[in-house]
Amino acid sequence: MPVRRPILIGNISGATGDRLDGMRSMLRGPTKVDVLVGDWMSEANLASRSLQIRSGQGRGYEPGFLHSFRLALDDYIGYENSDLKIVVNAGGLNPKALADDVQRMLSSRSCNKRIAYVTGDNLLPELDSLHVEPLTRSTGDFATWKTKYPDVIQANVYTGCWGIVQALKSGADVVICGRCTDASTAMGAAAWWHDWGFNDFAKLAGTLAAGHLIECGCYATGGNYAGFEALQPNYHDLSFPIAEIYSNGTAVIQKQPGQNGVVNLDTLRGQLLYEIQGLYYYNPDVIADLTAIKMEQIAKDRVQVSGVRGLPAPTTLKIAIMAIGGYQAEFSIYITGLKVKEKAASFEKMARRMVDVSKLDILDFQLYGTSKEDPQDQLEATMQLRVFAQSRDAKALTPGRFLGPMMSNQLQGYPGLTANLDYRTAEPKLICTYFPGLIDRKRCRQVVHFVQDAPEKQLPVPDEAVVIPKEQLPKQRSYETADSVALEAFGPTKKIPLGQCVFSRSGDKGSNVNVGFFFPAGVNSGVKYDWLRSFLTIKAFRSLLANEVTPDVFIERCEFPQIQAVNFVVHGILGAGVSSSSKMDSLGKNLAEYLKARYVDIPIKFSSEAAQI
């Protein structure tokens, strides 16, 4: 069989709420793509959509995709590539409803396309018969968790790419998935295009890495990028990324020429390190070994990605289980000028006397910001005190028992006590709590449906992959650097913010947050990496975290030598995860920004070298 040309896969969304013009901007670019993919799912909106369904609101899918499609409809109908395919996971908890709505929209324009949707990820009806193991150490065992949170409202397994492949091979033009993994849309498109088999693990692993690099949309082209200032004055309307995937699984990540943004080693290293948990990247269809992943800038806005090893698929699949976790309420007050900590402490002391804290699971007083010395206006002198509470009982958080009693102290409180007068967040809000688990992959049975076909016509998705037995699955390795270099060997130092020289990226994965570090691309990269890996031991990293974690928090460390990066995973820092975390930084994105602001002794010879864009 002749080798087919590389497939061009364009991302059009990286998250729920992403720019609605993603599809339109991709279709209007000069590079004509073969498949559009997009990611709309996360733990946060799995929880919010579950709560909406419970209350009889919403339809369970992500409406942003439909709005984006409608905005780009003329471009789609008249697109130069009439064989264009679309694969998204915006179906959420109800892929059939979204597929039906897409079909109606296209039919209203006499656009005859075949719309497919994939089911099988919803295992809530079978939950009591499942053996669920914990994915992370921070959750404890599932039986104990379920006893504590018995009102389970959602249980969706993370599915892979083969349902997508089945749909495309059966003639689908648009494929709507539920909780398929973020990268599986790109994997399915590439596997269909190149006619890969279930056990082409090296090729699948390379595409998993490429799919991960484009799954968050503009994060690959300049969003959430430590070097963002270099993109001014055109730091807006960034191009969404494109993955050009070859028959051997290697890829070239790029963007639409002429659109804003940049694709370079730094934007892609940052995205690679976003949300990963170590050297092994688990997916339902393959385990990617990222130890030797390579990135090479082969042209302007074109980076080649290779070196990813593929291991057989795991015997288990990840499952996201959500239960009603109770209620939450919060409000903020402002503190201005001198003696900020003393003022905050006085309010907390008064507030705790006014409420029954035994009825609260969490009551937290969080002081945000730093008052500037000799401020020139009130903004420079003002900080925020966030009062955050959670309880199993909504009555404990009603205005008469939470906000009202606490704010009754305002006239006897510290000088200048002023609240944010928008008290909507102080009303008790129902929240979910999250259990990430593992189940036997055989319990998931995916099925492809076509909207135009009779309901009884279904296409079961085979699962023919060779799998690694549970006891032989590779474990994430945590280790210090080998052959570390004495820090004195790098010459004189000066104490400056780490981020003045080093880039980093962080993100959430359940209750954990990972943080990756690397020097921006430029001269003396080998020497800089030697310093970085020698300096960033687990002990040094824990010291950088300072009061952000307690001494008992478990931390793992690994290295990516080919891309010269060091990665850490901080376990349990987000509590039960984004849907119920008490942290303002509930997605963990700003942990990296905090750490870059920490002062460290950096060799002087590194401090004046800027990134090469």
N, C-alpha and C positions, 0 to 999 in steps of 0.2 A: 504494500500500500504506500503510495507516495506521501512524503512528509508535507503536511499542510502548512501554509504560511502562519505566522503568529496571529493569535486572536487579539483584538483591541477591545479592552473592557473599560468602560468609562463609569466612574462612580458619580452618583447624583445626590447622595445624602449620606451624612455620617452619624446622624442621630435624630431622634424626634425633635421637632422644632428647628431643624436646619433650614437654610435658605430655600424658599419655595421656587426660586429660579434655577435650581441645580440642573434639572433636566433640560430646560430651555437653553441654558448657557452651554451645556455639553453638546446639544444637537446643533447649535449655531457655530461651533468651533470648526476650524478648517480640517482637523483630523476626524475622519469619518469612522466611527466605532462600530463594532459588531454586536456588542451587548452592553446594555445599561444595567448597573447593579446599584443597590442602595441599602443602607442599614438604618432601621428605625427603632430597633428594639434595645432595651436595657433593663436592668433590675428595677430602675425607678419607674418606668412606664408600664412594666409588667404589673407592678403594684397598683399604680393609678388606674390602669384599665380594669384590673380585677375589681377594684372598689367601685368603679363606675358601673360595671355590670351588676354588681351586688345591689346597687341602689337603683337599678333600672334606667341608668343614663348611659348614653354612648352605645356604640355597636361593637366595641372590643377590638377594633383595628385602629391603625394610625391614619387619621384623615389627611395628614400632611402630604402623603404620597398622592392621594387623589387630587388635592389642590395643585400640587406641582405638575401632575399629568395634565390637568385641565389647562393650566397656564401655558404648557408646551404643546398643546394638542395640534395646532396648525403645523408646527415644526415637525412633529412626529408623523403626521399624515403625509406631509410632503418631503420626508427625509430622503436623501439621495440613496441610502442603503435601504431598500424596501424589505430586506430580510432581517432588519434590526430586531433583536430580542430584548426583553426586559425581565429581570429577575430581582425580586425584592422580598424582604421579610416583614413588610409593613402589615401583613395580615394579622399579626399579633395573636390575640386570643380568638379571632374569628375570621380566618382567611377566606371562607366561603362568602361572607358578606361583602368583603372588599372586592373579591373577584366578580361578584354579581354587579356591584356598582361600576366597576371598570367596564364590564361588558355593556351596561346600559349607556355609559358615556360614549363609548366608541360607536355603538349602534346608532345613537342619535345623530352621528355624523356619517352614517353609512360606511363606516370603516370596519371591514370584515376581518377580524382577527380572532385567533383561537386563544381563549383565556383558560389557564389551568390553575388549580390551587392544590396544595399538598397538606394533608392532614396526618395525624398520628402522634403529634407531640404532646397533646393534652392527655395526661394520665391521671387526672384527678379522680375519675370514677374508679380507678384501679388502685388508688393509693394504699388502701388498707391491706392489699395483698402484696405490696412491693416490699422488698428488703432494701432499705435505704441506708447507705453508709455515709458518714460525714465527709465532705470534700476537704474541709480545713479543720485544724485543731481547735479553733476558737469557738465552734458552735456546740461542742459536746455531741453526744449520741442523739439520734433522731427520736427514739422512743421518749427520752426525757424531754426533749424540745416539744414534741407533740403533746405530751401531758401538760406542759406549761402553756402551750398555745394550741388548744384543741380545734379552734375554729379555722380550719384550713380552707382557703378559697381558691387556690390555684396551684397546679403542679404540672409544669411543662418541661419536657425533656429537650435538651439541646440537640437538634438533628443536624445531619451532614448534607452532603451534596448530591446523593444518588437519587433522591426524589426529584430534584431539579433536572438531572440528566435524563431521567425517565420521561419527564414532561416535555423536555425539548426534543428528545428523539421521537416523541409521539406527535410532534407537530405544533407544540405550544409557541405562541408569539409572546405571551406575557405569562410569567409564573409568579404566583403569590404564595409565599410561605408564611408559616407562623414563627415559632421560636427556633428557626435554624440559626446556626452560629454566624457571627458577623462575616467571616471570611468564606463561608460555604457558598454564597451566591457566586463569587468569582471562581471558586473551585468547580462548581457545577458547570458553569459556562465553559471553562477551559477543558474539563474532562469530556464534555459533549463535543466540543469543537475538534479536539485532537483524538477522540475515540479511545480514551484511556480506559483501562480496566480497573476493577476493584483493588487489585494488588500492585498497581503502578505507584508504589509508595514514594519513590524518589521524586517523581513528577508531581504527585499530589502535594508532597511536603513543600516543594518549591513554590507551588501555587498558593498554598496556605500562607506562606510568608508574604507573597505578593498581595494576596487578599487582605492580610492584616495591614499591610502598608497603605492600602487605599480605602480601607473600610471606614475610617473616620473622616472621609472627605478631605476638606481643606487643611486638616492637620498635616497632610503630606506636601502641601504647597505653600506653607507659610503661616498657617494658623497655629496658635499655641507654640510659637517658635521663639526661642530665646534671642535670635538675631532679628526680630521683627522690625527694628528701627531702620535697618538697611533697606527695607522694602518701601519706605516712604519716598515720595508722596502718594504712591499707588497701593497703599496697604488697605485695600477694600475690594469687594467683588472678585475675590481670588478664584482662579480656575479650579475646578474640581479635578482630581487626578485620574490618570489613565494608566492601566497596566497592560503592557504588550507582552503576552505570555507565549513562549516558544514550546515546541513539541517535547522538549526535554525537561520542561518545568522551570527553566530559568526565565527571568522577566526583566523588562526595562520599564521603570516607572517614569512617567512624564506628565505633562499637562497640555492643555490646548494652547498652541502657539498664538501669540497676540493677546492672550488674556493675562490678567495680573497674577502675581505670585512667583514662586521659585521652587524648583525641585533640585535639591542638592544633597550631599552626604549628610548635612546637619539636619535638614527637615526630615529625612528618612530615618536617620539613626534615632532621632527623638521619637518618631512614630513607632519604630520597631520596639523601643524600650517602654512604650506606653502600655500599661496594664499586664505585662507578661510576668510570669511567676518563676521564671528560671530558664535554664538552657533547653528544657523540653517543653514544646508547645503542643498540648493535647488538643485533639480534634476528633470528632466521631469517626472519621475515615482514615486518619493517619496520625502518627506522632512525629512532629518535626523536631529534629535535633538541630538547634541553632548554634551549636558550639563554633562551627567554622563558617558561619554566614559571612559572605563578602559583599561589599558595595563598591562600585567603581563609577566615577563620573566620566561617562564616555562622550558627552557633548553637553552643551548648554541645556539645562532642564531635562536631562536624560541620565538616569542612574541605573546601571545594570546590577541585578541582584542574583547571586549564585551561591553555591557552597552549602546549601541546606540538605541535610541527610534525612531520608524517610525511613521510619520504623513502622511496622504493622500497627493496625488500629488497636485501640484498647478494648478490653472485654466489657468495660463499663461506659455508660453515658452520664453526663452531668444532668441533673434535674434541679430546676428552680421551684422551690416550694414556698408559698406565701400564706401566712395566716394573719388573722386580725391580732395586732399587737397591743391594742389599747388606744389611747388618745394622747394628743399632744397639743400644747399651747405655748405661745411665747410672745413677749413684747420687749421693747427697747426703751431705755432712757439715756439721756446724754449727760456727759460730765465735761465741764470746761475749766481750763486753767490749771491752777496749782493743786497739789495734794489729791491727785486723781485716785490713787489706790486707797487712800484713807476714805475718800468720799464713797467709793464703791463698796468698801468693807462696811461702812456705816449703813448704807442702804440694805445690803444683804442681811446684816444683823437684825435690823428692824423688820424686814420682810419675812424672815424665817419665824419671827414671833407671831406673825399675823395669820399663818396658814398651818393646817395640820399636815406636817411633812410626812407623817406615817402613812398617809393616803397616796403619796407620790412615789413612783419608782425612780424618777430622776428629778432633781431640782438643781439646776446649774446656773451660776452667775458668771458670765463670760465677758471679760473686758477686752474690747477690740480697739486697736490703734495706738498711736503714740503722740502725745502732745508735744508740739515743737517748742524748743526753747526760744524765748522772745518772739512769740508769734506776731504776724502782721495782720491777721484777721481772725475771726472766731473759728473759721474752718480749721485753721492750723492749730487751734487750741482745744478742739473738741474731740472727745472719744465717746464710744458707744458701749453701754452695758446691756448685754443681751440676757434676759431672764427666760430660761427654757425649762419646761417641765413635761413629764410624761406620767400617765397613770392608767391603770386598767379601768378605772371608773371615771366616766365622763363628768359626773357630778362634781368630782374633786377639782375639775378645771373650769367650771362655769365661772362667768365674771364675778358672781357673788362670793366665790370661794377662792379665787386665784387672783385675777387682775385687781378687782375692787379692793380687797383687804390690803394687798401690797401697795397699791397707789394711794391708799388712805394716809400713807406716811408722807405724801409729797409736801405738805405744809410744815411738817416738823423735820424734814429731811435736810440733806447737805445743801450748802449754798448753790443756788442756780438749778436745782433739780427740775428737769424738764423731760417729759416723755415724748416719744413719737406718737402723735395723736391718732394715727391710723391703727386702731386696735383690732382689726379683723383677724390677725394671726393669734390674738389672745383668746379667741373662741376655741373650744375643744374640737380637734380635727381627728377623725378616724385614721389610724395608721396601720401599715402592714409590717410584719417582721419576716425576715428572710432566712431560709435554711437552704444552702447549696449542698446537694447530695450527689451520690453516685448510685446508679442502678444497673442491673444486668441489661446489656444492649438488646437482648432477645425480647425484652418486654415492650420495645418500641416497634410498632408495625406501621410504616408509612404507606400512604395511599395517595395516588394522583387522581384528581377529578378534573373534568372539563365542564365548564359552565353550560356549553351548548348540548352536552350529552345527557342522556337519561340518568337519573340519580343512581340507578343500580349498576351503571357501567363504571367500574372502578379499575384502576391499574395498581395492583400491589407492587411495592418497591422491594426488590430482592436485596438481601444483605449477604453478599458472598465473600466478603473480605476475610483474609487470614487475620487472626487476632492474636495479640500477645496475652498469654494466661496472666491472671491477676497477680500471681506471686512473682512473675518475671517482668512486670511493668517497670520501666525506668523511673527511679526516684529523683526528684530534684536534688542536685548536689549543692551543698553550701560549703564554701571553702575560702581560706585566705589565699593571697597570691603566692605563687611559687617564685623563688629567687628574687625576693624583694630587694630593692636598692635602698641603701641608707639615705635618709632624707638630706643629710648634710652634704651628700655628694652633688646635690643640685645647686649648690652655691648659696649666696646670701638671699635672705627672704625679707618680705615686708608683710605686715598684717593688713589684709584688704578683704573685701567681701569675696567669697568663693566664686560667685557668679560674675565677677569682673573678668574672670578668665575661663571659667568652666560652664558648659551648658548642662542642663538636666531636664528630665521629664518625669512626671509622676502621674499615677492614676489608680483608680479603685478596681478591685476584683473581690466582690463580696465584702467581707469585713477587713480584708487586707489592702495595703497600699504598697505599690512598688515605686522605687526611685532609681532612675538610671542616670549616670554621669559620663560625660565625654568632653574632651577639648574640641572646640570648633576646628574645622578643617583648616590647615595652614602649614607653616613650616615647623620643622623639628617635632613632628607628630609622635615619632617613636619615643623620644626622650620624655615628652609630656605624658604619654601613656605610662611609661615606667614610673613617673612620679605619682600619677593619679592612682595606679593600682597599689603602689607602695604606701601611699598616704591613707587611702580609704580602706582601712581595716574595719572590721565590725566594731571594734572598740572606738575607733575614731568617729565612725558614723553615729554610734550611740551618743558620743559626746556632742556631735553636731546637733542631734535631735534635742538634746538638753531636756527641758521640762515637757517636751511634747509627748514623751512616753515615760512609763514607769520602768524601774529596773527589771521587772519580770517579763517584759514584752519580748517575744521571740523574734529574732531577726536572722534572715538568711542572706547570703552573699554569693555572687558568681561573677564571672568575667566573660566578655566577648572579645577575644584577642584580635580577630580579623578586622573588627570595626572599632577596636580600641575603646571599649566602654566597660564600666563597672556597674553592676545592678544589685540592688538590695530589695528585699521584701520584708515589710513590717507587718507582722501578724496581729489581727484583732484591733487595729487602731481605730477602725470605724464602728466598733460595737457590733451591731447586728447587720450593718450594711447601710447603703445609701437611703433606703426607704424609711428607716427609723433612726438614723444616726443623730446624735446630739451635736455633732460638729457643724459649724457653719460651712467648713470645707468638706461637705459630705461626699464629694466625688474624689477627694484626695488629690486634685489637680494642683493645689497650691502648696503642698508639702515641699515640692521641688523649689518653688519660689522662695519659701521660707529658708530652706537650706542654702540657697544661693546668696541669701542676705547675711549669712553667718560669716564672721571674720575669722580667717585662718592665715597661717604663715605660708605664703606662696613664693616660690623662687622669683626673684626680681626679673630674671631673664624671660619669664613667661608673661609677665604682667602687662607688657606693652604690645603684645602681638594680637592683632585682631583677626576675626574670622575672615576667610576668603570666600566670597559669594560669587 
